[in-house]
Amino acid sequence: MNKGVICGVRVSHNRASVEEIELAGERDSQSIMETLLTRQGITESFAIQTCNRSEAYVVADGAVAGRRALANFAPSVRDGAVIEMSHEESLRHLLRVATGLESLVLGEDQILGQFKRAVEIARGIGALGPMLDAGVTKAIHVGERARNETSINEGAVSIGSAAVRLAEQSIGLKGRKALVVGAGEMGSLVAESLGSTDVSEIVIANRTIENAESVADTINTASHAVSLDSLQEVINEASIIMTATGYAEYLIKPADIDGTGETFIIDLAQPRNVHPAAADIGNAIVRDIDALESITQETEASRQAAAREVDAMIDKEFDRLLESYKRQRADEAISEMYEAAEHIKRHEVETALEKLETQGTLTDSQRETITSMADTLINQLLAAPTKSLRDAAAEDDWTTIQTAMTLFDPDFGGSAPQPDRPDDIPRAAERGDISGDDLPDDVPNHIAEKISDG
């Protein structure tokens, strides 16, 4: 039975620099999740990494074990940039991330796709259990609702289009040749945004040239694709360069742009593709994601009303998520209660039948009558405690639920660490009242039906 709590940690653009986010994201999300699952007391894990955030979550035996497992998440990042999150803070933050309220560009759509891919990776390696799966599933649901039911992403400015706007403000776009390094999601967004401007030509450079050609084919402006082997040649010809690959190395170094003429470069990659020393070259203007803040503030101001709507939506969905967790905890206690009663009933019925057999042979009908009477007694005796436990869950009465767990589950309250506070009570899959399928195999169907019927 799950007795864990969720703990989280994040390094994001709100508190951290590009360099710090890069340090926190040195490992890919799958490696992070797999490593966390090997830590003592950890049963589930989840991680998400984008160009402006690196975050990890665990389900642990208790908050202390969770914080200990996450302590080395970003050892090279200063303390002020690493934010620890408690159980409820973690859940609420997941909802905010998926809706775009925590994005550099408020309400941008790209984050929801990135979130979904992170969930797919987590499920693929078995990192998600009932608690985190319920949380990330709810986050995706709210993220989709926010975009369908509010104007949070109306006229959305992606990070790619914000980068293009910054280039226009810095050196202008008309008649210039642009180079996009990377043909992934971010590279495609950048190329699409550039294609709607008056640049003269766009070159897409990528390791797999077929992917670069696919992106080039979607652009209205004159464009063509090259491999990364030809990168230096096209650097010499471009006056606007935007990088967005997943390479863990510098693709553009100071010597590559020295003497190439006026060049505007913005590095959108994580980790960075442009060597920091390139900014020292006199003919180059080098920017990173941090430089987009002034552009994104314009968008944020126009979306504050929609953001408030999304905040209210998150509040309601967050409450529903917590209620489902609390209801599940009560149902776990109820399941333990019925299971314990069933074991007692079975023993006592067998004893009674053996004694009656010594007094004369019992018919099948008589045996069935005795068993039915025992079942009825259990149902009637446990009906009131069942209601009380569900009421306790609704009222967040942890003491009552904990007492029931202690009475009916001998392992509860033993050596396993317990939650640190009432709002850290174990959470499980988001669903309604438990069904017969949730009970142990040896619990009869009529008892399972009794639980489901409440």
Secondary structure, DSSP 8 states (H G I E B T S, - for coil): ----EEEEEEEETTT--HHHHHHHTSS-HHHHHHHHHTSTTEEEEEEEEETTEEEEEEEESSHHHHHHHHTTSSTTS-GGG-EEE-HHHHHHHHHHHHHTTTSSSTT-SHHHHHHHHHHHHHHHTT---HHHHHHHHHHHHHHHHHHHHSSTTTT---HHHHHHHHHHHHH--TT-EEEEE--SHHHHHHHHHHHTTT-SEEEEEESSHHHHHHHHHT-SSSEEEEEGGGHHHHHHH-SEEEE----SS-SB-HHHHTTS-SEEEEE--SS-SB-GGGGGSTTEEEEEGGGGHHHHHHHHHHTHHHHHHHHHHHHHHHHHHHHHHHHHHHHHHHHHHHHHHHHHHHHHHHHHHHHHHTTS---HHHHHHHHHHHHHHHHHHHHHHHHHHHHHHHTT-HHHHHHHHHHH-TTTTSSS---SSGGG-----S-SS--GGGS-TTS-HHHHHHHHH-
